[in-house]
Amino acid sequence: MPITFDGKLGSTVGRYAIVVSRYHNSITQRLLDGALNSLQAAGVADDNIRVVCVPGAWELSVVAARFARCQKVDAMICLGAVIRGETTHDQYINSQVASSLGKLSLQYELPISFGLLTCETMEQAIHRAGGNVGNKGMEAAEAAIEMVNVMQMISSELSD
C-alpha cells in the first residue's frame, strides 16, 4: 500500500525552534508573532517552542546549524527580512542563507522553513509580514507543522 499524506496539519506533536533576525525588527517581530500564533493555534505547547533572536539574516544559518546538530527539535522556522539597498549586498546574503539552510535541512533530514523575506522595498516586506499578502511567518510555521507530520508518518510507515 502506498504511503500517502493528505496535506492536513493533523497531529502537532513536535518540538520547534524559531530563529529570528532582529534586523528590520518592525518586520521580523510581525513574522515571529505570526509563527507563534500558528504554532499555538495548532496546539503546540509553549514548552515545545524555542525562540532565539540573532542580529541579522546572515546569522540565521549558524544558529540553525547548532539546533540541527543537537537534534533536540523536529523542525526549525527561520525568519528574517533582507531589503534591497543601493548595492547588491542583499543578493549575497539571500543566496548564502538560502543555500546554507537548504544544505542543513538535507544533511540532518530536518525540516527548516524558509521565512526570510527577500524584498525590493520596505513596503513589500510590510505586505508580507501581515499586510495584504498575508504573514509569511505564519505560513512558515504551518509548513513546519505539516513537515513534522510528514516526517513522523514516514518514520512510522518505514519502521513497520
C-alpha positions in Angstrom: 0.0 0.0 0.0 1.5 3.4 -0.9 2.3 5.9 1.7 0.0 8.9 1.4 -0.4 12.2 3.2 -3.5 14.3 2.7 -1.8 17.6 3.5 -3.8 18.3 6.7 -1.9 19.6 9.7 -3.1 16.7 11.9 -1.1 15.9 15.0 1.1 18.7 16.4 3.4 16.6 18.4 6.8 18.1 17.9 9.5 20.4 19.1 10.1 23.6 17.2 12.9 26.2 17.1 12.3 29.6 15.7 15.4 31.5 14.7 14.6 35.2 14.0 16.7 38.1 12.9 16.4 41.4 14.8 17.4 43.4 11.8 14.3 45.2 10.4 12.7 44.3 13.8 9.4 46.1 12.9 9.0 43.4 10.2 10.6 40.4 11.9 8.6 40.8 15.0 5.4 40.5 12.9 6.8 37.4 11.3 7.6 35.9 14.7 4.1 36.8 16.0 2.6 35.1 13.0 4.7 32.0 13.5 3.9 31.8 17.2 0.2 32.3 16.6 0.2 29.4 14.1 2.0 27.0 16.4 -0.2 27.9 19.3 -3.4 27.6 17.2 -2.3 24.2 16.2 -1.9 23.1 19.8 1.9 23.1 20.1 2.7 23.5 23.8 4.8 26.6 24.7 7.4 24.2 26.2 7.9 22.7 22.7 8.8 26.1 21.2 12.2 27.7 21.5 12.8 31.2 20.1 16.3 32.5 19.5 17.0 36.0 18.2 20.1 36.8 16.1 21.5 40.1 14.9 20.7 39.7 11.2 19.8 37.3 8.5 23.4 36.3 8.0 23.4 34.7 11.4 20.4 32.5 10.9 22.4 29.7 9.4 24.9 29.2 12.2 22.2 29.1 14.9 20.2 26.7 12.7 23.2 24.5 12.4 23.6 24.4 16.2 20.0 23.4 16.6 20.3 20.7 13.9 23.4 19.2 15.4 22.0 18.9 18.9 18.9 17.0 17.5 16.5 18.4 20.1 14.0 19.9 17.6 11.8 18.3 15.0 11.6 21.4 12.8 13.0 24.9 12.5 11.4 28.1 11.4 14.0 30.7 10.2 12.6 34.3 9.9 14.2 37.5 8.7 13.9 40.3 6.2 16.5 41.4 3.7 15.5 44.5 1.8 17.4 45.7 -1.3 19.5 48.8 -0.8 21.8 50.7 -3.0 24.2 47.9 -3.5 24.0 44.1 -4.3 24.7 43.2 -0.7 21.3 41.7 -0.3 21.9 39.2 -3.1 24.9 37.8 -1.3 23.1 37.4 2.0 19.9 35.9 0.5 21.9 33.4 -1.6 24.1 32.3 1.1 21.4 32.0 3.8 19.1 30.0 1.4 21.9 27.7 0.4 23.1 27.1 3.9 19.7 26.4 5.3 18.9 24.0 2.4 22.1 22.1 3.0 21.4 21.8 6.7 17.9 20.6 6.1 19.2 17.8 3.8 22.3 16.9 5.9 20.2 16.5 9.1 16.9 15.4 7.4 15.3 18.2 9.4 12.5 20.4 8.1 13.7 24.0 8.0 11.1 26.5 7.0 12.5 29.4 5.0 10.7 32.5 6.3 13.3 35.0 5.0 11.7 37.9 3.2 13.8 38.9 0.2 12.1 42.2 -0.8 12.9 45.1 -3.1 11.2 47.6 -0.7 10.1 48.1 2.8 6.5 48.3 1.5 6.8 44.8 0.1 8.1 43.5 3.4 5.2 45.1 5.3 2.7 43.4 2.9 4.4 40.0 3.6 4.5 40.5 7.4 0.8 40.6 8.0 -0.3 43.0 5.2 -2.3 42.3 2.1 -0.1 39.4 1.1 -0.5 37.6 4.4 2.1 36.7 7.0 5.0 34.6 5.8 5.9 33.8 9.4 2.5 32.2 9.8 3.0 30.3 6.5 6.5 29.1 7.5 5.1 27.7 10.8 2.3 25.9 9.1 4.8 24.4 6.7 6.9 23.3 9.6 4.0 21.6 11.3 3.0 19.8 8.2 6.6 18.6 7.6 6.9 17.3 11.2 3.7 15.3 10.5 5.1 14.1 7.2 8.4 13.0 8.7 6.7 11.3 11.6 4.3 9.5 9.2 7.2 8.3 7.0 9.2 7.1 10.0 6.2 5.2 11.3 5.5 3.6 8.0 9.1 2.6 7.4 9.6 1.2 10.8 6.6 -1.3 10.5 
